[in-house]
Amino acid sequence: MIDILYFAWVRERVGVPRERVETAAPTVAALVKELAAREDRYALAFADRASLRVALDQRLADFDAPLAGVREVAFFPPMTGG
């Protein structure tokens, strides 16, 4: 089981701030594909992967990062400084 957290407009599109999912996805990209196939709201949230960032167990990661041993995945828009 993996806890998935959604922030900002990702949370708004998906409709929940977090959920726990059972997945055999080997990478973040595979998890995104799995989630996007669930329902239209997920497909919309993950339609433009270039506008998303991901953190695995609170560390920034790439979409090709492996999920083995990961307990938490967070999706959020890019952060701006200032």
C-alpha positions as CSV (number, residue, x, y, z in Angstrom):
1,M,0.0,0.0,0.0
2,I,1.2,3.5,-0.8
3,D,-0.2,6.8,0.5
4,I,-0.7,9.3,-2.3
5,L,-1.0,13.0,-1.4
6,Y,-2.3,15.6,-3.8
7,F,-1.6,19.3,-3.5
8,A,-3.0,22.6,-5.0
9,W,-4.8,22.2,-8.3
10,V,-3.9,18.5,-8.4
11,R,-6.0,18.0,-5.3
12,E,-8.8,20.1,-6.8
13,R,-9.0,18.0,-9.9
14,V,-8.7,14.6,-8.2
15,G,-11.2,15.7,-5.5
16,V,-9.4,14.3,-2.5
17,P,-6.3,15.4,-0.6
18,R,-4.9,11.9,0.0
19,E,-5.7,8.3,-0.6
20,R,-4.1,4.9,0.0
21,V,-3.7,2.7,-3.0
22,E,-2.6,-0.9,-3.7
23,T,-0.3,-0.9,-6.7
24,A,2.3,-3.0,-8.4
25,A,3.6,-0.1,-10.4
26,P,7.4,-0.3,-10.6
27,T,7.9,3.5,-11.2
28,V,6.2,6.8,-10.6
29,A,5.3,7.0,-14.4
30,A,3.6,3.6,-14.2
31,L,1.6,4.8,-11.1
32,V,0.6,7.9,-13.0
33,K,-0.6,5.8,-15.9
34,E,-2.5,3.6,-13.5
35,L,-4.2,6.5,-11.8
36,A,-5.0,8.4,-15.0
37,A,-6.8,5.3,-16.2
38,R,-9.1,5.2,-13.2
39,E,-11.5,8.1,-14.0
40,D,-11.7,11.3,-16.0
41,R,-10.8,13.4,-13.0
42,Y,-7.5,11.6,-12.6
43,A,-6.9,11.7,-16.3
44,L,-7.4,15.5,-16.2
45,A,-5.1,15.9,-13.2
46,F,-2.3,13.9,-14.9
47,A,-2.8,15.1,-18.5
48,D,0.2,17.3,-18.5
49,R,3.0,15.6,-16.6
50,A,5.4,18.4,-17.4
51,S,3.3,20.6,-15.1
52,L,3.7,18.2,-12.2
53,R,6.3,17.5,-9.6
54,V,6.6,14.4,-7.5
55,A,8.1,13.6,-4.1
56,L,8.8,10.1,-2.8
57,D,8.8,9.9,1.0
58,Q,9.2,13.7,1.1
59,R,12.2,13.9,-1.3
60,L,11.9,15.3,-4.8
61,A,12.1,12.6,-7.5
62,D,11.7,12.0,-11.2
63,F,8.9,10.2,-12.9
64,D,11.2,7.3,-13.8
65,A,12.0,6.8,-10.1
66,P,11.3,3.3,-8.7
67,L,8.5,2.8,-6.2
68,A,10.1,-0.2,-4.4
69,G,10.0,0.5,-0.7
70,V,8.3,3.9,-1.1
71,R,5.5,4.6,1.5
72,E,4.3,8.1,0.3
73,V,4.0,9.7,-3.1
74,A,3.1,13.4,-3.3
75,F,2.0,15.2,-6.5
76,F,2.1,19.0,-6.7
77,P,2.6,21.8,-9.2
78,P,6.0,23.4,-9.6
79,M,6.9,25.8,-6.8
80,T,7.9,29.3,-7.5
81,G,10.3,31.4,-5.4
82,G,10.0,34.9,-4.3
